[in-house]
Amino acid sequence: MTRLIEPVRTAPVTTPTGRVAPRIGWTFVLLTALAIVAYAAVPYFTASLEALSEAPGLAADYVGKPAFVLAALYLHIAGGATALALGALQFWRGLRTRAPRVHRWIGRIYLLGVAVGSLGGLVIAPTSTAGFVGFFGFSTLAVLWLVTGWRAYRAIRRRDVASHQAWMIRNYALTYSAVTLRIWLPLMIFAPLLVGQTPDFDNAYAAVPFVAWLPNLVFAEWLIRRRGLPSYRLPPART
């Protein structure tokens, strides 16, 4: 039976910039990930929801919610913050080569954070204020986050390093949606000003459940192919 998509290996693309551009990109990802953890995650463990609800944000939407929803919310935040902070370290070449045991243990904790965060996300997705768009967008993100993490784990268990790296790139691209969501949201809130309209949070937030992670996956697949790792493409038509 022919599969709809099939993995392919592509030759890595060499550029004259050497390792400077990747280091700049990795530093940017690491710093923005840590900034979002400090700005968006840590306050949930240092203040009550009631206190946080007085400031702009989503905390007010969870005040008075059932205990299991609140538990899922905090598990999602804790797991996501752990994955967001540790995941960037897994792409540090020096750590992988000089301290492989540390790399493996960080990877285990990272994947545990992904599992906890994605399952918590699935529970709270139906409560999204973005309605059905939020439910489907965030639920799809949570499922893909869990599946790509599992595929990365299975690949390294069978010592398929190239596939493991490809799946980890995809997985962290989804993890990084915690950052890109907060980049896209203000841009989309104030975009109506360009056409003389009033900024609108509700319309902007209705779009980010998909915009926050779909471009990340597209970029991840481009990066995977650029590095010569197993990617996916439609198989050629057979006559």
TALIN-V783523 format. One record per residue. N is the residue number from 1. PHI is phi in radians with two decimals (* if undefined). BURIAL is 1 if it has 16 or more other ideal C-beta (glycine too) atoms within 10 Angstrom, else 0. D_LAST is the distance of its C-alpha to the last C-alpha in whole Angstrom. Layout:
N|PHI|BURIAL|D_LAST / N|PHI|BURIAL|D_LAST
This chain:
1|*|0|15 / 2|-1.36|0|13 / 3|-1.40|0|15 / 4|-1.09|0|16 / 5|-2.24|0|17 / 6|-2.43|0|18 / 7|-1.26|0|21 / 8|-2.37|0|21 / 9|-1.79|0|24 / 10|-2.05|0|25 / 11|-1.24|0|28 / 12|-1.10|0|31 / 13|-1.60|0|32 / 14|-1.71|0|36 / 15|-2.25|0|38 / 16|-1.26|0|42 / 17|-1.38|0|43 / 18|1.11|0|43 / 19|-1.78|0|44 / 20|-1.16|0|46 / 21|-1.07|0|44 / 22|-1.04|0|43 / 23|-1.18|0|46 / 24|-1.11|0|47 / 25|-1.09|0|44 / 26|-1.12|1|45 / 27|-1.09|0|48 / 28|-1.08|0|48 / 29|-1.07|1|45 / 30|-1.08|1|48 / 31|-1.16|0|51 / 32|-1.20|1|49 / 33|-1.12|1|48 / 34|-1.14|0|52 / 35|-1.12|0|53 / 36|-1.20|1|51 / 37|-1.05|1|52 / 38|-1.20|0|56 / 39|-1.43|0|56 / 40|-1.83|1|54 / 41|-1.81|1|54 / 42|-0.99|0|57 / 43|-0.98|0|59 / 44|-1.18|1|58 / 45|-1.88|0|60 / 46|-2.11|0|63 / 47|-2.56|0|64 / 48|-1.38|0|63 / 49|-1.06|1|61 / 50|-1.08|0|64 / 51|-1.20|0|65 / 52|-1.20|1|61 / 53|-1.21|1|61 / 54|-1.32|0|64 / 55|-1.80|0|61 / 56|-1.02|0|58 / 57|2.59|0|55 / 58|-1.72|0|54 / 59|-1.01|1|56 / 60|-1.09|0|58 / 61|-1.23|0|55 / 62|-1.86|1|56 / 63|-1.16|0|59 / 64|1.46|0|60 / 65|-1.29|0|57 / 66|-0.99|0|57 / 67|-1.04|0|58 / 68|-1.20|0|54 / 69|-1.22|0|52 / 70|-1.12|0|55 / 71|-1.08|0|54 / 72|-1.12|1|50 / 73|-1.05|1|51 / 74|-1.22|0|53 / 75|-1.17|1|51 / 76|-1.09|1|48 / 77|-1.16|1|50 / 78|-1.13|1|52 / 79|-1.13|1|48 / 80|-1.13|1|47 / 81|-1.13|1|49 / 82|-1.07|1|49 / 83|-1.14|1|46 / 84|-1.10|1|46 / 85|-1.30|1|49 / 86|-1.45|1|48 / 87|-1.06|1|44 / 88|-1.08|1|45 / 89|-1.15|1|47 / 90|-1.21|1|44 / 91|-1.67|1|42 / 92|-1.41|1|46 / 93|-1.02|0|45 / 94|-1.08|0|48 / 95|-1.17|0|49 / 96|-1.13|1|46 / 97|-1.53|0|47 / 98|-1.65|0|51 / 99|-2.41|0|51 / 100|-1.08|0|48 / 101|-1.16|0|50 / 102|-1.12|0|51 / 103|-1.02|1|47 / 104|-1.19|0|46 / 105|-1.22|0|49 / 106|-1.10|1|48 / 107|-1.08|1|44 / 108|-1.11|0|45 / 109|-1.15|0|48 / 110|-1.04|1|45 / 111|-1.15|1|43 / 112|-1.12|0|45 / 113|-1.08|1|46 / 114|-1.09|1|43 / 115|-1.07|1|43 / 116|-1.14|1|46 / 117|-1.13|1|45 / 118|-1.23|1|42 / 119|-1.15|1|43 / 120|-1.10|1|46 / 121|-1.11|1|44 / 122|-1.10|1|42 / 123|-1.24|1|46 / 124|-1.54|1|47 / 125|-0.97|1|44 / 126|-1.12|0|45 / 127|-1.60|1|48 / 128|-1.02|1|47 / 129|-1.28|0|49 / 130|-1.48|1|45 / 131|1.20|0|45 / 132|-1.10|0|41 / 133|-1.08|0|40 / 134|-1.12|1|42 / 135|-1.06|0|41 / 136|-1.23|0|37 / 137|-1.13|1|37 / 138|-1.28|1|40 / 139|-1.16|1|38 / 140|-1.08|0|35 / 141|-1.02|1|36 / 142|-1.10|1|38 / 143|-1.16|0|35 / 144|-1.12|1|33 / 145|-1.05|1|36 / 146|-1.22|1|37 / 147|-1.16|0|33 / 148|-1.17|1|33 / 149|-1.13|1|36 / 150|-1.12|1|35 / 151|-1.13|1|32 / 152|-1.11|1|34 / 153|-1.13|1|37 / 154|-1.11|0|35 / 155|-1.13|1|33 / 156|-1.29|1|37 / 157|-1.15|0|38 / 158|-1.68|0|35 / 159|1.10|0|36 / 160|-1.64|0|33 / 161|-1.12|0|35 / 162|-1.09|0|32 / 163|-1.16|1|30 / 164|-1.04|1|34 / 165|-1.11|1|35 / 166|-1.10|1|31 / 167|-1.21|1|32 / 168|-1.20|1|36 / 169|-1.10|1|35 / 170|-1.07|1|33 / 171|-1.14|1|36 / 172|-1.25|1|38 / 173|-1.05|1|37 / 174|-1.27|1|37 / 175|-1.02|1|41 / 176|-1.22|1|42 / 177|-1.08|1|41 / 178|-1.08|1|45 / 179|-1.47|1|45 / 180|-1.15|1|43 / 181|-1.01|1|44 / 182|-1.43|1|47 / 183|-1.53|0|46 / 184|-1.19|1|44 / 185|-1.02|1|47 / 186|-1.14|0|50 / 187|-1.09|0|47 / 188|-1.35|1|46 / 189|-1.12|1|50 / 190|-1.67|0|51 / 191|-1.02|0|48 / 192|-1.02|0|50 / 193|-1.07|0|53 / 194|-1.16|0|51 / 195|-1.99|0|51 / 196|1.36|0|54 / 197|-1.84|0|53 / 198|-1.46|0|55 / 199|-0.96|0|53 / 200|-2.40|0|52 / 201|-1.18|0|51 / 202|-1.08|0|50 / 203|-1.13|0|47 / 204|-1.14|1|46 / 205|-1.22|1|46 / 206|-1.25|1|44 / 207|-1.67|1|41 / 208|-1.16|1|41 / 209|-0.99|1|40 / 210|-1.87|1|37 / 211|-1.12|1|38 / 212|-1.14|1|39 / 213|-2.21|1|36 / 214|-1.07|0|33 / 215|-1.06|0|34 / 216|-1.07|1|35 / 217|-1.16|1|32 / 218|-1.07|0|30 / 219|-1.11|0|33 / 220|-1.06|1|32 / 221|-1.16|1|28 / 222|-1.08|0|29 / 223|-1.15|1|32 / 224|-1.07|1|30 / 225|-1.17|1|27 / 226|-1.11|0|30 / 227|-1.52|1|32 / 228|1.33|0|29 / 229|-1.58|1|29 / 230|-1.03|1|26 / 231|-2.06|1|24 / 232|-2.26|0|21 / 233|-2.64|0|18 / 234|-1.21|0|15 / 235|-1.23|0|12 / 236|-1.12|0|10 / 237|-1.15|0|7 / 238|-1.91|0|4 / 239|-1.79|0|0
